[in-house]
Amino acid sequence: MKTNKHATQGTVQKVLSLTHRIVPGYITFVFMVKMIAAFQPFVSIYFSSLILDGLFRMDSFESIFKNVIIMLVIDAVLVLIRWGLELINWVKKHELTQKINKMLVDKTMDLDFDILEKHETLDMYKKAKDGMTAGGDIRSFIDNLAGLIEKISTIVYSLVLLVPLFIPRAASETGALTGLGYFLNQWYSFTIMLVVLAVHVIMSYKTNKKASQLQMEFFEKNVSYNRYFGYWFSLIFDYSIGKYIRLYKMQKLMIKRVQETNDKLEAEGNAWINKNLKISMVPIVSQAFMQLASYVFVGLKAVFGLISTGKCIMYVSSYTKLVESITGISDNFVNLKMESRYLSFFYDYMEIKNKRYDGTIPTEKRDDNVFEIEFRDVSFKYANADTWALRHVNQKITLGTKNAVVGKNGAGKTTFIKLLCRLYEPTEGQILLNGVDIRYYNNEEYAKLFAIVFQDFNLFSFPLGENVAGGVDYDRDRAVKCLESAGFGERLAKMEKGLDTPLYQYDDENGVEISGGEAQKIAIARSLYKDAPFVIMDEPTSALDPVAEYEIYQRFDQMVEGKTSIYISHRMSSCRFCDNIIVFDEGKIIELGSHDKLMSNKGLYSELWNAQAQYYA
């Protein structure tokens, strides 16, 4: 774990600045709580020594009782103040956590799609998220910073009470002392306790440093395992796929995957524990020796009459607090270094730069919706792939045309659409909108041009209307009209809550389960609601029965009136109503034209059509 002093200082500055910006006042309250926590034990230590000495001297009841009342009142006031501050802090802590989580979510939502889907990005996100908990998160980091102030304050309070212990007593007070008694009454006797303290601090620091290194190694080594474990474990409790697990008898497979990942984590965990056990005994032995030395040193001073019995308890308690604080400071620095490394995962993730160039040109606000897309010698290769997904593609898509994209599996159809929507950038060539490279357009405005239904579309456990509109505030009449156009009107009429009907049961136990065909109709309605110039549908009727599919196609002209539509389909019959059919094979456009033209060419399209047509004869 390489974390130098400057890196830790940089993290401190980042954390304090970020925390103050998103939750003002939180740092101040944490430091105030720690200051009170440092002072509070010394109230009892000091007044307990006075009370004990008073009892040994047989002081009056009023005198002893007065010290008891003062101690209890001061302690009660400090407890109340600390309780009030911690209550405020509890709210602010949760506010800080929620805002940090929101930052992670916002960053993830803002990342380029091709960056987000990479394995290394997923690992970085896992590190950032887990590092905020496994490493103690920002709240723990701030607590450690405040803990330094608490321990420094404790050291000051301890030294104030301990100084008299090392001040030599006059011979008139102690009588003639020789040997050990004489040595204990000299100022330099404190060197014994200083040596004991130094040994304990050094041993504790080295042990904690080694333990933190082992923890960090364990964490970084098992990021992927943790991600895999979370994936497999979540599948077991995902009721939406429960039917597949049961029908295909996949229970043993799922449990095996979880067990395999768990075994790897367990093996690593046991190795980590064994290493920690070997070094954990060092500070325990050191602590015991230090404690024994303090009792012997102070006890002997009491035996030789150099301090009172009450003072004996006060000095032992103060010395113990001193040692704990000095040791704690070294622990704090070790923890801060370790947490700096954990927090660096968060900052590394937050600082990922999007590669996609985000232009500034607004898309044209044309009443006539005149748009033309052109692929100009476009090639694309996925990261770490050996073959080209698309190669030298040249194609124009003009306003108002109905286009079909067909081809065998893996021919490049979906890649073509993802490039069109700017989910990916071309490896070579350009994509133009009205003659301008699409990279120069503002990306948010460019995205508004497209309404898309991918083959692997998703609906969410939101109310039906919000799924259609993609937002909380929406035009209800328009949402109903789009659902009716998509063939969902009859099902909608049967829903008691209408557009407010919650879908699925993840968020609402009264959520409605819908079929795959119904879900596809809702997805189509969502694309219609967006009212974009380009409508793109990837297998838009794959989950519909033949009657529903026929009804959709019958209404398609009305649904996409005045728009440019692109269909990706393996059902060749859906191509007949399209003006232009683009045939892909091995990443290249090999045929182009109307259905009649392509059938007369006797090429791949004709082959695919005839292969399906025989089943309808």
Secondary structure, 3 states (H helix, E strand, C coil): CCCCHHHHHHHHHHHHHHHHHHCCCHHHHHHHHHHHHHHHHHHHHHHHHHHHHHHHHCCCHHHHHHHHHHHHHHHHHHHHHHHHHHHHHHHHHHHHHHHHHHHHHHHHHHCCHHHHCCHHHHHHHHHHHHHHHHCCHHHHHHHHHHHHHHHHHHHHHHHHHHHHHHCCCCHHHHCCCCHHHHHHCCHHHHHHHHHHHHHHHHHHHHHHHHHHHHHHHHHHHCHHHHHHHHHHHHHHCCHHHHHHHHHCCCHHHHHHHHHHHHHHHHHHHHHHHHHHHHHHHHHHHHHHHHHHHHHHHHHHHHHCCCCCHHHHHHHHHHHHHHHHHHHHHHHHHHHHHHHHHHHHHHHHHHCCCCCCCCCCECCCCCCCCCCEEEEEEEEECCCCCCCCCEEEEEEEEECCCEEEEEECCCCCHHHHHHHHCCCCCCCEEEEEECCEEHHHECHHHHHCCEEEECCCCCCCCCEHHHHHHCCCCCCHHHHHHHHHHCCCHHHHHCCCCHHHCEECCCCCCCCECCCHHHHHHHHHHHHHHHCCCEEEEECCCCCCCHHHHHHHHHHHHHHCCCCEEEEECCCHHHHCCCCEEEEEECCEEEEEECHHHHHHHCCHHHHHHHHHHCCCC
